[in-house]
Amino acid sequence: MPDFPDICESYILKHAVYEAKYGDSSQWNQEAKADMNMNLSQLVASFGSMSDDNIEIAITNLDYLSLV
């Protein structure tokens, strides 16, 4: 399982909890919808403020590893 930033994990967990508690998102109460909207706004903002300094880069092409 990939490691997501904490804000992503909290959004996914909250969504799962609300689905288990209320069912489909169309059945959620206004408080749950507002909480998820706030969490989504924070999630979007966190990706908008990411720095250009990458400390981890995913290896998507493994071909060059056999050259060593």
N, CA, C and O atoms as a Maestro MAE file, in Angstrom:
{
 s_m_m2io_version
 :::
 2.0.0
}

f_m_ct {
 s_m_title
 :::
 protein
 m_atom[272] {
  # First column is atom index #
  i_m_mmod_type
  r_m_x_coord
  r_m_y_coord
  r_m_z_coord
  i_m_residue_number
  s_m_chain_name
  s_m_pdb_residue_name
  s_m_pdb_atom_name
  i_m_atomic_number
  :::
  1 25 0.845 -1.184 0.000 1 A "MET " " N  " 7
  2 3 0.000 0.000 0.000 1 A "MET " " CA " 6
  3 2 0.886 1.241 0.000 1 A "MET " " C  " 6
  4 15 1.818 1.328 0.800 1 A "MET " " O  " 8
  5 25 0.620 2.184 -0.863 2 A "PRO " " N  " 7
  6 3 1.456 3.384 -0.907 2 A "PRO " " CA " 6
  7 2 1.247 4.250 0.324 2 A "PRO " " C  " 6
  8 15 0.196 4.210 0.964 2 A "PRO " " O  " 8
  9 25 2.260 5.023 0.636 3 A "ASP " " N  " 7
  10 3 2.142 5.974 1.736 3 A "ASP " " CA " 6
  11 2 1.590 7.274 1.184 3 A "ASP " " C  " 6
  12 15 2.173 7.876 0.283 3 A "ASP " " O  " 8
  13 25 0.478 7.695 1.724 4 A "PHE " " N  " 7
  14 3 -0.112 8.961 1.344 4 A "PHE " " CA " 6
  15 2 0.255 9.998 2.384 4 A "PHE " " C  " 6
  16 15 0.530 9.646 3.531 4 A "PHE " " O  " 8
  17 25 0.265 11.271 2.012 5 A "PRO " " N  " 7
  18 3 0.432 12.307 3.035 5 A "PRO " " CA " 6
  19 2 -0.681 12.179 4.074 5 A "PRO " " C  " 6
  20 15 -1.773 11.704 3.764 5 A "PRO " " O  " 8
  21 25 -0.403 12.602 5.296 6 A "ASP " " N  " 7
  22 3 -1.369 12.461 6.391 6 A "ASP " " CA " 6
  23 2 -2.729 13.039 6.054 6 A "ASP " " C  " 6
  24 15 -3.753 12.464 6.423 6 A "ASP " " O  " 8
  25 25 -2.757 14.169 5.358 7 A "ILE " " N  " 7
  26 3 -4.037 14.798 5.024 7 A "ILE " " CA " 6
  27 2 -4.863 13.899 4.105 7 A "ILE " " C  " 6
  28 15 -6.091 13.894 4.192 7 A "ILE " " O  " 8
  29 25 -4.206 13.136 3.225 8 A "CYS " " N  " 7
  30 3 -4.925 12.207 2.346 8 A "CYS " " CA " 6
  31 2 -5.500 11.050 3.151 8 A "CYS " " C  " 6
  32 15 -6.651 10.654 2.961 8 A "CYS " " O  " 8
  33 25 -4.686 10.516 4.048 9 A "GLU " " N  " 7
  34 3 -5.142 9.391 4.853 9 A "GLU " " CA " 6
  35 2 -6.319 9.787 5.726 9 A "GLU " " C  " 6
  36 15 -7.263 9.012 5.886 9 A "GLU " " O  " 8
  37 25 -6.272 10.995 6.296 10 A "SER " " N  " 7
  38 3 -7.393 11.415 7.140 10 A "SER " " CA " 6
  39 2 -8.671 11.576 6.324 10 A "SER " " C  " 6
  40 15 -9.756 11.257 6.810 10 A "SER " " O  " 8
  41 25 -8.557 12.067 5.088 11 A "TYR " " N  " 7
  42 3 -9.734 12.214 4.237 11 A "TYR " " CA " 6
  43 2 -10.328 10.849 3.912 11 A "TYR " " C  " 6
  44 15 -11.542 10.660 3.991 11 A "TYR " " O  " 8
  45 25 -9.475 9.903 3.548 12 A "ILE " " N  " 7
  46 3 -9.942 8.554 3.201 12 A "ILE " " CA " 6
  47 2 -10.589 7.880 4.403 12 A "ILE " " C  " 6
  48 15 -11.640 7.251 4.274 12 A "ILE " " O  " 8
  49 25 -9.970 8.007 5.562 13 A "LEU " " N  " 7
  50 3 -10.538 7.395 6.772 13 A "LEU " " CA " 6
  51 2 -11.871 8.022 7.156 13 A "LEU " " C  " 6
  52 15 -12.819 7.315 7.499 13 A "LEU " " O  " 8
  53 25 -11.945 9.360 7.097 14 A "LYS " " N  " 7
  54 3 -13.212 10.032 7.420 14 A "LYS " " CA " 6
  55 2 -14.313 9.597 6.459 14 A "LYS " " C  " 6
  56 15 -15.445 9.341 6.869 14 A "LYS " " O  " 8
  57 25 -13.968 9.516 5.181 15 A "HIS " " N  " 7
  58 3 -14.954 9.104 4.183 15 A "HIS " " CA " 6
  59 2 -15.463 7.704 4.495 15 A "HIS " " C  " 6
  60 15 -16.665 7.449 4.423 15 A "HIS " " O  " 8
  61 25 -14.556 6.797 4.840 16 A "ALA " " N  " 7
  62 3 -14.952 5.426 5.167 16 A "ALA " " CA " 6
  63 2 -15.843 5.384 6.404 16 A "ALA " " C  " 6
  64 15 -16.821 4.638 6.445 16 A "ALA " " O  " 8
  65 25 -15.505 6.181 7.403 17 A "VAL " " N  " 7
  66 3 -16.309 6.222 8.632 17 A "VAL " " CA " 6
  67 2 -17.714 6.740 8.329 17 A "VAL " " C  " 6
  68 15 -18.703 6.163 8.779 17 A "VAL " " O  " 8
  69 25 -17.796 7.828 7.567 18 A "TYR " " N  " 7
  70 3 -19.116 8.383 7.243 18 A "TYR " " CA " 6
  71 2 -19.931 7.430 6.372 18 A "TYR " " C  " 6
  72 15 -21.149 7.338 6.527 18 A "TYR " " O  " 8
  73 25 -19.274 6.728 5.464 19 A "GLU " " N  " 7
  74 3 -20.010 5.753 4.660 19 A "GLU " " CA " 6
  75 2 -20.524 4.606 5.515 19 A "GLU " " C  " 6
  76 15 -21.644 4.137 5.319 19 A "GLU " " O  " 8
  77 25 -19.712 4.154 6.460 20 A "ALA " " N  " 7
  78 3 -20.146 3.068 7.340 20 A "ALA " " CA " 6
  79 2 -21.286 3.527 8.242 20 A "ALA " " C  " 6
  80 15 -22.206 2.764 8.537 20 A "ALA " " O  " 8
  81 25 -21.212 4.775 8.673 21 A "LYS " " N  " 7
  82 3 -22.220 5.293 9.607 21 A "LYS " " CA " 6
  83 2 -23.527 5.681 8.915 21 A "LYS " " C  " 6
  84 15 -24.611 5.372 9.408 21 A "LYS " " O  " 8
  85 25 -23.420 6.364 7.763 22 A "TYR " " N  " 7
  86 3 -24.606 6.915 7.108 22 A "TYR " " CA " 6
  87 2 -24.956 6.247 5.782 22 A "TYR " " C  " 6
  88 15 -26.051 6.457 5.260 22 A "TYR " " O  " 8
  89 25 -24.059 5.459 5.238 23 A "GLY " " N  " 7
  90 3 -24.298 4.877 3.926 23 A "GLY " " CA " 6
  91 2 -23.749 5.783 2.843 23 A "GLY " " C  " 6
  92 15 -22.783 6.513 3.068 23 A "GLY " " O  " 8
  93 25 -24.352 5.740 1.682 24 A "ASP " " N  " 7
  94 3 -23.924 6.539 0.548 24 A "ASP " " CA " 6
  95 2 -23.883 8.024 0.906 24 A "ASP " " C  " 6
  96 15 -24.658 8.492 1.740 24 A "ASP " " O  " 8
  97 25 -22.967 8.763 0.265 25 A "SER " " N  " 7
  98 3 -22.790 10.181 0.607 25 A "SER " " CA " 6
  99 2 -24.054 11.008 0.378 25 A "SER " " C  " 6
  100 15 -24.188 12.091 0.947 25 A "SER " " O  " 8
  101 25 -24.969 10.524 -0.433 26 A "SER " " N  " 7
  102 3 -26.221 11.253 -0.630 26 A "SER " " CA " 6
  103 2 -27.104 11.202 0.616 26 A "SER " " C  " 6
  104 15 -28.059 11.970 0.735 26 A "SER " " O  " 8
  105 25 -26.788 10.306 1.535 27 A "GLN " " N  " 7
  106 3 -27.574 10.156 2.760 27 A "GLN " " CA " 6
  107 2 -26.905 10.791 3.984 27 A "GLN " " C  " 6
  108 15 -27.448 10.712 5.086 27 A "GLN " " O  " 8
  109 25 -25.747 11.413 3.810 28 A "TRP " " N  " 7
  110 3 -25.030 12.015 4.930 28 A "TRP " " CA " 6
  111 2 -25.773 13.245 5.426 28 A "TRP " " C  " 6
  112 15 -26.456 13.925 4.659 28 A "TRP " " O  " 8
  113 25 -25.632 13.526 6.723 29 A "ASN " " N  " 7
  114 3 -26.239 14.740 7.262 29 A "ASN " " CA " 6
  115 2 -25.375 15.949 6.888 29 A "ASN " " C  " 6
  116 15 -24.262 15.791 6.387 29 A "ASN " " O  " 8
  117 25 -25.885 17.132 7.130 30 A "GLN " " N  " 7
  118 3 -25.186 18.356 6.732 30 A "GLN " " CA " 6
  119 2 -23.851 18.519 7.458 30 A "GLN " " C  " 6
  120 15 -22.892 19.034 6.883 30 A "GLN " " O  " 8
  121 25 -23.787 18.090 8.702 31 A "GLU " " N  " 7
  122 3 -22.537 18.198 9.469 31 A "GLU " " CA " 6
  123 2 -21.439 17.334 8.848 31 A "GLU " " C  " 6
  124 15 -20.292 17.767 8.742 31 A "GLU " " O  " 8
  125 25 -21.786 16.127 8.444 32 A "ALA " " N  " 7
  126 3 -20.812 15.237 7.806 32 A "ALA " " CA " 6
  127 2 -20.357 15.800 6.468 32 A "ALA " " C  " 6
  128 15 -19.169 15.761 6.150 32 A "ALA " " O  " 8
  129 25 -21.292 16.323 5.684 33 A "LYS " " N  " 7
  130 3 -20.936 16.909 4.388 33 A "LYS " " CA " 6
  131 2 -20.034 18.120 4.567 33 A "LYS " " C  " 6
  132 15 -19.070 18.293 3.822 33 A "LYS " " O  " 8
  133 25 -20.339 18.958 5.550 34 A "ALA " " N  " 7
  134 3 -19.518 20.143 5.803 34 A "ALA " " CA " 6
  135 2 -18.115 19.742 6.261 34 A "ALA " " C  " 6
  136 15 -17.129 20.355 5.852 34 A "ALA " " O  " 8
  137 25 -18.027 18.720 7.105 35 A "ASP " " N  " 7
  138 3 -16.732 18.240 7.573 35 A "ASP " " CA " 6
  139 2 -15.893 17.717 6.411 35 A "ASP " " C  " 6
  140 15 -14.700 18.008 6.323 35 A "ASP " " O  " 8
  141 25 -16.512 16.947 5.521 36 A "MET " " N  " 7
  142 3 -15.775 16.406 4.382 36 A "MET " " CA " 6
  143 2 -15.376 17.518 3.407 36 A "MET " " C  " 6
  144 15 -14.289 17.466 2.832 36 A "MET " " O  " 8
  145 25 -16.223 18.506 3.215 37 A "ASN " " N  " 7
  146 3 -15.879 19.626 2.343 37 A "ASN " " CA " 6
  147 2 -14.707 20.421 2.903 37 A "ASN " " C  " 6
  148 15 -13.828 20.844 2.152 37 A "ASN " " O  " 8
  149 25 -14.691 20.629 4.225 38 A "MET " " N  " 7
  150 3 -13.586 21.336 4.853 38 A "MET " " CA " 6
  151 2 -12.297 20.534 4.705 38 A "MET " " C  " 6
  152 15 -11.242 21.090 4.397 38 A "MET " " O  " 8
  153 25 -12.390 19.225 4.926 39 A "ASN " " N  " 7
  154 3 -11.219 18.365 4.813 39 A "ASN " " CA " 6
  155 2 -10.710 18.344 3.376 39 A "ASN " " C  " 6
  156 15 -9.501 18.358 3.148 39 A "ASN " " O  " 8
  157 25 -11.619 18.310 2.410 40 A "LEU " " N  " 7
  158 3 -11.232 18.334 1.001 40 A "LEU " " CA " 6
  159 2 -10.552 19.656 0.645 40 A "LEU " " C  " 6
  160 15 -9.578 19.669 -0.108 40 A "LEU " " O  " 8
  161 25 -11.055 20.756 1.176 41 A "SER " " N  " 7
  162 3 -10.429 22.060 0.923 41 A "SER " " CA " 6
  163 2 -9.005 22.087 1.451 41 A "SER " " C  " 6
  164 15 -8.106 22.609 0.791 41 A "SER " " O  " 8
  165 25 -8.793 21.525 2.639 42 A "GLN " " N  " 7
  166 3 -7.456 21.461 3.210 42 A "GLN " " CA " 6
  167 2 -6.550 20.570 2.364 42 A "GLN " " C  " 6
  168 15 -5.372 20.872 2.172 42 A "GLN " " O  " 8
  169 25 -7.102 19.483 1.866 43 A "LEU " " N  " 7
  170 3 -6.346 18.556 1.030 43 A "LEU " " CA " 6
  171 2 -5.886 19.246 -0.257 43 A "LEU " " C  " 6
  172 15 -4.719 19.147 -0.637 43 A "LEU " " O  " 8
  173 25 -6.801 19.937 -0.917 44 A "VAL " " N  " 7
  174 3 -6.475 20.642 -2.158 44 A "VAL " " CA " 6
  175 2 -5.448 21.738 -1.882 44 A "VAL " " C  " 6
  176 15 -4.505 21.910 -2.655 44 A "VAL " " O  " 8
  177 25 -5.620 22.472 -0.801 45 A "ALA " " N  " 7
  178 3 -4.684 23.542 -0.451 45 A "ALA " " CA " 6
  179 2 -3.294 22.988 -0.153 45 A "ALA " " C  " 6
  180 15 -2.294 23.617 -0.499 45 A "ALA " " O  " 8
  181 25 -3.219 21.831 0.477 46 A "SER " " N  " 7
  182 3 -1.912 21.265 0.809 46 A "SER " " CA " 6
  183 2 -1.135 20.876 -0.441 46 A "SER " " C  " 6
  184 15 0.091 20.993 -0.463 46 A "SER " " O  " 8
  185 25 -1.819 20.417 -1.475 47 A "PHE " " N  " 7
  186 3 -1.126 20.098 -2.714 47 A "PHE " " CA " 6
  187 2 -0.762 21.363 -3.484 47 A "PHE " " C  " 6
  188 15 0.210 21.375 -4.239 47 A "PHE " " O  " 8
  189 25 -1.527 22.405 -3.296 48 A "GLY " " N  " 7
  190 3 -1.212 23.668 -3.951 48 A "GLY " " CA " 6
  191 2 -0.006 24.354 -3.350 48 A "GLY " " C  " 6
  192 15 0.631 25.176 -4.008 48 A "GLY " " O  " 8
  193 25 0.322 24.028 -2.104 49 A "SER " " N  " 7
  194 3 1.442 24.673 -1.433 49 A "SER " " CA " 6
  195 2 2.680 23.783 -1.347 49 A "SER " " C  " 6
  196 15 3.580 24.054 -0.552 49 A "SER " " O  " 8
  197 25 2.733 22.737 -2.146 50 A "MET " " N  " 7
  198 3 3.896 21.851 -2.125 50 A "MET " " CA " 6
  199 2 5.113 22.578 -2.671 50 A "MET " " C  " 6
  200 15 5.006 23.382 -3.597 50 A "MET " " O  " 8
  201 25 6.259 22.290 -2.093 51 A "SER " " N  " 7
  202 3 7.479 22.931 -2.554 51 A "SER " " CA " 6
  203 2 8.044 22.191 -3.766 51 A "SER " " C  " 6
  204 15 7.621 21.080 -4.085 51 A "SER " " O  " 8
  205 25 8.988 22.815 -4.422 52 A "ASP " " N  " 7
  206 3 9.647 22.195 -5.568 52 A "ASP " " CA " 6
  207 2 10.775 21.272 -5.145 52 A "ASP " " C  " 6
  208 15 11.389 20.614 -5.986 52 A "ASP " " O  " 8
  209 25 11.050 21.217 -3.859 53 A "ASP " " N  " 7
  210 3 12.136 20.404 -3.329 53 A "ASP " " CA " 6
  211 2 11.634 18.983 -3.075 53 A "ASP " " C  " 6
  212 15 11.091 18.692 -2.010 53 A "ASP " " O  " 8
  213 25 11.817 18.117 -4.043 54 A "ASN " " N  " 7
  214 3 11.384 16.729 -3.906 54 A "ASN " " CA " 6
  215 2 12.426 15.948 -3.122 54 A "ASN " " C  " 6
  216 15 13.615 15.991 -3.439 54 A "ASN " " O  " 8
  217 25 11.978 15.239 -2.104 55 A "ILE " " N  " 7
  218 3 12.909 14.417 -1.350 55 A "ILE " " CA " 6
  219 2 12.769 12.943 -1.711 55 A "ILE " " C  " 6
  220 15 13.662 12.148 -1.420 55 A "ILE " " O  " 8
  221 25 11.679 12.579 -2.330 56 A "GLU " " N  " 7
  222 3 11.473 11.213 -2.788 56 A "GLU " " CA " 6
  223 2 10.937 11.245 -4.213 56 A "GLU " " C  " 6
  224 15 9.985 11.965 -4.516 56 A "GLU " " O  " 8
  225 25 11.554 10.463 -5.074 57 A "ILE " " N  " 7
  226 3 11.112 10.397 -6.462 57 A "ILE " " CA " 6
  227 2 10.807 8.940 -6.775 57 A "ILE " " C  " 6
  228 15 11.664 8.072 -6.610 57 A "ILE " " O  " 8
  229 25 9.626 8.683 -7.214 58 A "ALA " " N  " 7
  230 3 9.211 7.314 -7.537 58 A "ALA " " CA " 6
  231 2 9.954 6.825 -8.766 58 A "ALA " " C  " 6
  232 15 10.102 7.558 -9.744 58 A "ALA " " O  " 8
  233 25 10.419 5.586 -8.716 59 A "ILE " " N  " 7
  234 3 11.076 4.973 -9.868 59 A "ILE " " CA " 6
  235 2 9.984 4.326 -10.705 59 A "ILE " " C  " 6
  236 15 9.368 3.342 -10.296 59 A "ILE " " O  " 8
  237 25 9.756 4.890 -11.875 60 A "THR " " N  " 7
  238 3 8.705 4.364 -12.741 60 A "THR " " CA " 6
  239 2 9.265 3.551 -13.900 60 A "THR " " C  " 6
  240 15 8.540 2.779 -14.528 60 A "THR " " O  " 8
  241 25 10.556 3.723 -14.186 61 A "ASN " " N  " 7
  242 3 11.198 2.971 -15.255 61 A "ASN " " CA " 6
  243 2 12.362 2.193 -14.646 61 A "ASN " " C  " 6
  244 15 13.364 2.786 -14.246 61 A "ASN " " O  " 8
  245 25 12.234 0.892 -14.575 62 A "LEU " " N  " 7
  246 3 13.238 0.055 -13.917 62 A "LEU " " CA " 6
  247 2 14.339 -0.400 -14.864 62 A "LEU " " C  " 6
  248 15 15.252 -1.102 -14.429 62 A "LEU " " O  " 8
  249 25 14.291 -0.036 -16.120 63 A "ASP " " N  " 7
  250 3 15.273 -0.501 -17.104 63 A "ASP " " CA " 6
  251 2 16.711 -0.128 -16.729 63 A "ASP " " C  " 6
  252 15 17.617 -0.946 -16.885 63 A "ASP " " O  " 8
  253 25 16.927 1.081 -16.242 64 A "TYR " " N  " 7
  254 3 18.280 1.532 -15.966 64 A "TYR " " CA " 6
  255 2 18.920 0.839 -14.752 64 A "TYR " " C  " 6
  256 15 20.140 0.893 -14.598 64 A "TYR " " O  " 8
  257 25 18.140 0.205 -13.908 65 A "LEU " " N  " 7
  258 3 18.681 -0.444 -12.720 65 A "LEU " " CA " 6
  259 2 19.585 -1.629 -13.080 65 A "LEU " " C  " 6
  260 15 20.498 -1.953 -12.321 65 A "LEU " " O  " 8
  261 25 19.351 -2.265 -14.200 66 A "SER " " N  " 7
  262 3 20.171 -3.423 -14.594 66 A "SER " " CA " 6
  263 2 21.500 -2.995 -15.199 66 A "SER " " C  " 6
  264 15 22.357 -3.842 -15.453 66 A "SER " " O  " 8
  265 25 21.691 -1.707 -15.434 67 A "LEU " " N  " 7
  266 3 22.947 -1.230 -16.034 67 A "LEU " " CA " 6
  267 2 24.080 -1.140 -15.019 67 A "LEU " " C  " 6
  268 15 25.242 -1.035 -15.411 67 A "LEU " " O  " 8
  269 25 23.781 -1.178 -13.765 68 A "VAL " " N  " 7
  270 3 24.813 -1.021 -12.725 68 A "VAL " " CA " 6
  271 2 25.574 -2.280 -12.517 68 A "VAL " " C  " 6
  272 15 26.477 -2.325 -11.681 68 A "VAL " " O  " 8
  :::
 }
 m_bond[271] {
  # First column is bond index #
  i_m_from
  i_m_to
  i_m_order
  :::
  1 1 2 1
  2 2 3 1
  3 3 4 2
  4 3 5 1
  5 5 6 1
  6 6 7 1
  7 7 8 2
  8 7 9 1
  9 9 10 1
  10 10 11 1
  11 11 12 2
  12 11 13 1
  13 13 14 1
  14 14 15 1
  15 15 16 2
  16 15 17 1
  17 17 18 1
  18 18 19 1
  19 19 20 2
  20 19 21 1
  21 21 22 1
  22 22 23 1
  23 23 24 2
  24 23 25 1
  25 25 26 1
  26 26 27 1
  27 27 28 2
  28 27 29 1
  29 29 30 1
  30 30 31 1
  31 31 32 2
  32 31 33 1
  33 33 34 1
  34 34 35 1
  35 35 36 2
  36 35 37 1
  37 37 38 1
  38 38 39 1
  39 39 40 2
  40 39 41 1
  41 41 42 1
  42 42 43 1
  43 43 44 2
  44 43 45 1
  45 45 46 1
  46 46 47 1
  47 47 48 2
  48 47 49 1
  49 49 50 1
  50 50 51 1
  51 51 52 2
  52 51 53 1
  53 53 54 1
  54 54 55 1
  55 55 56 2
  56 55 57 1
  57 57 58 1
  58 58 59 1
  59 59 60 2
  60 59 61 1
  61 61 62 1
  62 62 63 1
  63 63 64 2
  64 63 65 1
  65 65 66 1
  66 66 67 1
  67 67 68 2
  68 67 69 1
  69 69 70 1
  70 70 71 1
  71 71 72 2
  72 71 73 1
  73 73 74 1
  74 74 75 1
  75 75 76 2
  76 75 77 1
  77 77 78 1
  78 78 79 1
  79 79 80 2
  80 79 81 1
  81 81 82 1
  82 82 83 1
  83 83 84 2
  84 83 85 1
  85 85 86 1
  86 86 87 1
  87 87 88 2
  88 87 89 1
  89 89 90 1
  90 90 91 1
  91 91 92 2
  92 91 93 1
  93 93 94 1
  94 94 95 1
  95 95 96 2
  96 95 97 1
  97 97 98 1
  98 98 99 1
  99 99 100 2
  100 99 101 1
  101 101 102 1
  102 102 103 1
  103 103 104 2
  104 103 105 1
  105 105 106 1
  106 106 107 1
  107 107 108 2
  108 107 109 1
  109 109 110 1
  110 110 111 1
  111 111 112 2
  112 111 113 1
  113 113 114 1
  114 114 115 1
  115 115 116 2
  116 115 117 1
  117 117 118 1
  118 118 119 1
  119 119 120 2
  120 119 121 1
  121 121 122 1
  122 122 123 1
  123 123 124 2
  124 123 125 1
  125 125 126 1
  126 126 127 1
  127 127 128 2
  128 127 129 1
  129 129 130 1
  130 130 131 1
  131 131 132 2
  132 131 133 1
  133 133 134 1
  134 134 135 1
  135 135 136 2
  136 135 137 1
  137 137 138 1
  138 138 139 1
  139 139 140 2
  140 139 141 1
  141 141 142 1
  142 142 143 1
  143 143 144 2
  144 143 145 1
  145 145 146 1
  146 146 147 1
  147 147 148 2
  148 147 149 1
  149 149 150 1
  150 150 151 1
  151 151 152 2
  152 151 153 1
  153 153 154 1
  154 154 155 1
  155 155 156 2
  156 155 157 1
  157 157 158 1
  158 158 159 1
  159 159 160 2
  160 159 161 1
  161 161 162 1
  162 162 163 1
  163 163 164 2
  164 163 165 1
  165 165 166 1
  166 166 167 1
  167 167 168 2
  168 167 169 1
  169 169 170 1
  170 170 171 1
  171 171 172 2
  172 171 173 1
  173 173 174 1
  174 174 175 1
  175 175 176 2
  176 175 177 1
  177 177 178 1
  178 178 179 1
  179 179 180 2
  180 179 181 1
  181 181 182 1
  182 182 183 1
  183 183 184 2
  184 183 185 1
  185 185 186 1
  186 186 187 1
  187 187 188 2
  188 187 189 1
  189 189 190 1
  190 190 191 1
  191 191 192 2
  192 191 193 1
  193 193 194 1
  194 194 195 1
  195 195 196 2
  196 195 197 1
  197 197 198 1
  198 198 199 1
  199 199 200 2
  200 199 201 1
  201 201 202 1
  202 202 203 1
  203 203 204 2
  204 203 205 1
  205 205 206 1
  206 206 207 1
  207 207 208 2
  208 207 209 1
  209 209 210 1
  210 210 211 1
  211 211 212 2
  212 211 213 1
  213 213 214 1
  214 214 215 1
  215 215 216 2
  216 215 217 1
  217 217 218 1
  218 218 219 1
  219 219 220 2
  220 219 221 1
  221 221 222 1
  222 222 223 1
  223 223 224 2
  224 223 225 1
  225 225 226 1
  226 226 227 1
  227 227 228 2
  228 227 229 1
  229 229 230 1
  230 230 231 1
  231 231 232 2
  232 231 233 1
  233 233 234 1
  234 234 235 1
  235 235 236 2
  236 235 237 1
  237 237 238 1
  238 238 239 1
  239 239 240 2
  240 239 241 1
  241 241 242 1
  242 242 243 1
  243 243 244 2
  244 243 245 1
  245 245 246 1
  246 246 247 1
  247 247 248 2
  248 247 249 1
  249 249 250 1
  250 250 251 1
  251 251 252 2
  252 251 253 1
  253 253 254 1
  254 254 255 1
  255 255 256 2
  256 255 257 1
  257 257 258 1
  258 258 259 1
  259 259 260 2
  260 259 261 1
  261 261 262 1
  262 262 263 1
  263 263 264 2
  264 263 265 1
  265 265 266 1
  266 266 267 1
  267 267 268 2
  268 267 269 1
  269 269 270 1
  270 270 271 1
  271 271 272 2
  :::
 }
}
